[in-house]
């Protein structure tokens, strides 16, 4: 029953956004090219996802969606993220839901490149000129965080990236693949 409350908030917010009222304002938007550029953000980390029944869903370069709310000058509480997929599906996530989630919703951007063994070797000229870009690229496959999702899946599926993963959902109904656009909306409180 706990998933009903976020669902009703999403329905209410969808009605507000689609009602044509002028008080909901678009603050920021990321299209396909901006999503690819987002993969180079310092907030992106390598995560490993596990389903509720212990199945490994894979390693991904991911961004916690609450990081996108931080770009809003109005603050996180009045922000609403609207994610659109290539197949036309749309998911709304409120700032309150993103902030209160025990397992933050993740935007999976890409698979990590390469493998990480017990030794990392880099070619450098002098010791004081260590290129940090090479270090970051070499350590990219290292898992920074592991998330055990509450989602029960019949069988692990290959996700088409970029994808939204909401780990607090019992079923993967709000998991959206091939995201084409993300919009950050400012929705002021109804009562001043």
C-alpha positions as CSV (number, residue, x, y, z in Angstrom):
1,X,0.0,0.0,0.0
2,X,3.0,2.3,0.4
3,X,3.4,2.7,-3.4
4,X,-0.2,4.1,-3.7
5,X,0.8,7.4,-2.0
6,X,3.7,8.2,-4.5
7,X,1.4,7.1,-7.3
8,X,-1.3,9.6,-6.3
9,X,1.3,12.4,-6.0
10,X,2.4,11.6,-9.6
11,X,-1.2,11.7,-10.8
12,X,-1.8,15.0,-9.1
13,X,1.5,16.5,-10.5
14,X,0.7,15.2,-14.0
15,X,-2.6,17.0,-13.8
16,X,-0.9,20.2,-12.7
17,X,1.7,20.1,-15.4
18,X,-0.8,19.2,-18.2
19,X,-3.6,21.6,-17.1
20,X,-2.0,24.6,-18.9
21,X,-1.8,26.7,-15.7
22,X,0.9,29.3,-16.0
23,X,2.2,28.9,-12.4
24,X,4.2,25.7,-13.2
25,X,7.5,26.8,-14.8
26,X,10.1,24.9,-16.7
27,X,13.4,25.4,-15.0
28,X,15.8,23.2,-17.0
29,X,15.7,20.5,-19.6
30,X,18.1,17.8,-20.8
31,X,17.8,16.3,-24.3
32,X,19.7,13.3,-25.7
33,X,22.9,15.2,-26.3
34,X,22.8,16.8,-22.8
35,X,22.2,13.3,-21.3
36,X,25.3,12.0,-23.0
37,X,27.3,15.0,-21.6
38,X,25.9,14.3,-18.2
39,X,27.9,11.0,-18.1
40,X,31.0,13.1,-17.6
41,X,29.6,14.8,-14.5
42,X,31.6,14.3,-11.3
43,X,28.3,13.3,-9.6
44,X,28.1,10.2,-11.8
45,X,29.4,7.0,-10.1
46,X,29.6,3.3,-10.9
47,X,26.9,1.4,-9.2
48,X,26.0,-2.3,-9.0
49,X,22.3,-3.2,-8.9
50,X,20.8,-6.2,-7.2
51,X,17.1,-7.3,-7.3
52,X,15.1,-8.1,-4.2
53,X,15.5,-11.8,-4.9
54,X,19.3,-11.6,-5.1
55,X,19.8,-11.4,-8.9
56,X,22.7,-9.2,-10.2
57,X,21.2,-6.7,-12.7
58,X,24.7,-5.4,-13.7
59,X,27.1,-2.5,-13.3
60,X,26.2,0.9,-14.6
61,X,27.5,4.5,-14.6
62,X,24.6,6.2,-12.8
63,X,23.4,9.5,-11.4
64,X,21.1,9.9,-8.4
65,X,18.2,12.0,-9.7
66,X,18.2,14.2,-6.7
67,X,21.4,15.7,-8.1
68,X,19.3,17.2,-10.9
69,X,17.1,18.9,-8.4
70,X,20.1,20.7,-7.0
71,X,20.2,22.7,-10.2
72,X,16.9,24.3,-9.4
73,X,17.3,27.8,-7.9
74,X,13.9,27.4,-6.1
75,X,15.1,24.4,-4.1
76,X,14.4,20.7,-4.1
77,X,11.0,20.8,-2.4
78,X,9.1,22.4,-5.2
79,X,10.9,20.6,-8.0
80,X,9.3,17.9,-10.2
81,X,11.2,15.8,-12.7
82,X,9.5,14.7,-15.9
83,X,11.2,11.9,-17.8
84,X,10.1,11.0,-21.3
85,X,11.1,7.8,-23.1
86,X,11.4,7.1,-26.8
87,X,8.2,5.0,-26.7
88,X,6.2,7.9,-25.3
89,X,6.0,6.8,-21.7
90,X,6.4,9.6,-19.1
91,X,7.3,9.4,-15.4
92,X,7.0,12.2,-12.9
93,X,9.1,12.2,-9.7
94,X,8.5,14.9,-7.1
95,X,11.3,16.5,-5.1
96,X,9.8,15.1,-1.9
97,X,9.8,11.6,-3.2
98,X,13.4,11.9,-4.4
99,X,14.6,13.4,-1.1
100,X,12.7,10.8,1.1
101,X,13.5,7.7,-0.8
102,X,15.7,5.2,1.1
103,X,16.9,3.9,-2.3
104,X,17.3,6.9,-4.6
105,X,15.9,6.7,-8.1
106,X,18.8,6.4,-10.5
107,X,19.4,7.5,-14.0
108,X,21.5,4.8,-15.6
109,X,23.6,6.5,-18.3
110,X,26.1,3.9,-19.6
111,X,28.0,0.7,-18.9
112,X,31.4,1.2,-17.4
113,X,34.3,0.7,-19.9
114,X,37.0,-1.8,-19.3
115,X,37.8,-4.0,-16.3
116,X,39.6,-3.3,-13.1
117,X,42.1,-5.8,-11.8
118,X,44.3,-5.7,-8.8
119,X,46.8,-3.3,-10.5
120,X,46.2,-0.2,-12.5
121,X,49.1,1.0,-14.7
122,X,49.3,4.4,-16.3
123,X,51.9,5.9,-18.6
124,X,53.1,9.2,-17.2
125,X,56.1,11.5,-17.9
126,X,57.1,13.0,-14.6
127,X,55.6,12.1,-11.2
128,X,54.4,15.6,-10.6
129,X,52.4,15.6,-13.9
130,X,50.0,12.8,-13.1
131,X,47.1,13.2,-15.6
132,X,43.9,12.9,-13.5
133,X,41.8,12.2,-16.6
134,X,43.8,8.9,-17.1
135,X,43.3,8.0,-13.4
136,X,39.6,8.6,-13.6
137,X,39.3,6.6,-16.8
138,X,41.3,3.7,-15.3
139,X,39.2,3.6,-12.1
140,X,35.8,4.0,-13.9
141,X,34.9,0.3,-13.7
142,X,35.3,0.3,-9.9
143,X,32.0,-0.1,-8.1
144,X,31.4,2.8,-5.8
145,X,28.0,1.8,-4.5
146,X,25.8,-1.2,-4.4
147,X,22.0,-1.0,-4.4
148,X,19.7,-3.8,-3.4
149,X,16.4,-2.9,-5.0
150,X,13.1,-3.7,-3.5
151,X,11.9,-4.6,-7.0
152,X,10.9,-8.2,-7.7
153,X,11.7,-9.2,-11.2
154,X,10.8,-12.5,-12.9
155,X,14.0,-12.5,-14.9
156,X,16.8,-9.9,-15.2
157,X,16.5,-8.0,-18.4
158,X,19.0,-6.0,-20.4
159,X,18.2,-2.3,-20.0
160,X,18.4,0.0,-23.0
161,X,20.3,3.1,-21.7
162,X,19.7,5.7,-20.6
163,X,17.2,4.3,-18.2
164,X,15.3,5.3,-15.0
165,X,15.4,2.8,-12.1
166,X,13.1,3.4,-9.1
167,X,14.4,0.9,-6.6
168,X,11.7,1.4,-4.0
169,X,8.9,0.1,-6.3
170,X,7.8,-3.5,-5.7
171,X,7.3,-4.0,-9.5
172,X,9.3,-2.3,-12.3
173,X,6.3,-0.3,-13.5
174,X,8.1,3.0,-13.4
175,X,11.4,1.7,-14.8
176,X,11.7,3.5,-18.1
177,X,14.2,2.7,-20.8
178,X,15.7,4.9,-23.6
179,X,15.0,8.2,-22.0
180,X,15.0,11.0,-24.5
181,X,14.3,14.1,-22.4
182,X,14.3,15.1,-18.8
183,X,12.5,18.3,-17.7
184,X,12.8,20.0,-14.3
185,X,9.6,21.9,-13.4
186,X,9.1,24.3,-10.5
187,X,5.6,23.9,-9.0
188,X,5.0,26.3,-6.2
189,X,3.0,25.2,-3.2
190,X,-0.8,25.5,-3.6
191,X,-1.2,27.5,-0.4
192,X,1.0,30.4,0.3
